[in-house]
Amino acid sequence: MERPFRKAAMEVYSYARGSISKAAEDAIKKWLLEYEVVLKEVEVPEDPVKAIRGMLKHVRKSGVELQHEARRIRVKKTRY
């Protein structure tokens, strides 16, 4: 991936010193602009704990039991 990037950077910004840095900066700016829209759409609550409190009240297992179950599920997924 590095070679095609270097080649394109030098073709666009000439073979002068700093062309790769300029291309990298432009690529990062473009990437940030693309994901900035996604990040603006996400609304983070003021108190995240309060926002999720009570969501698992229907679950009859303790937190420790849920942790053990999650570990078993992860182990199964990594074995296959």
N, C-alpha and C positions, 0 to 999 in steps of 0.2 A: 504494500500500500504506500510505502514511503517513496519509492521510485516514481510511480505515476504522479504522485502529489508534487514532488520536486520538479518533474518535467513540466507539468502544467503550470506551476507557479512561475517558472522561468520563462515559459512562453507568454504568459499573460503580463507579468511584471518586468520583463526583460531579464537578462542574465546579470544584472547589477547586484551588488551587495544588498542584502535585506529583502530580496524578493520573496524568499520562503517565509520570512517573518510576516510580511504583509499578507501573503496568501493565507497563512495560519490564522492571523487576526481576522481576516474577512470570513473565513470558514467558521470560526467560533462565534462571531457576531451573527452570522446567518443562522447558525444552530440555535443561539439564544433567542433570537427573534421568533423562530419557529415554535419554540417551547414556551415562550413568554405568554402566548395566547392561552395555552393549556393551563399554565400555572395561575393565570388571572381568574380562570373559571372555577378553580378550587377554592371553596370558602372554608377557612379554618376557624372553628369556633373559639370563642374567647377562653372558655374552660373546657378542654377536650374531655377531661374525666367526667365532668358533669353531663356532657353530651352523650356519652355512652353508658352512663350509669343505668342499671336496670335492664339492659338489653339481653342479658343472659339469665334473667331471674327464672325462666322456665326450665333451665338446665338443672338436673338433680344431682350433678356431680360436683365435687369440691374442686378448687383451683389446682390442687396437687394432682388429683385424678385426671383432670383435663391436660395437664402438662405431660403426664406419663403417656396418655393416649396419643397426644401430638407427637411425642418422641417415637412411639411404636409406628405411627403412620409414616414419619420421615424415614425411619429405618427400612420399612417395606419398600418405599419408593426408590431408595438408593440401591437396593439389592437387585432390582430388575432393570 
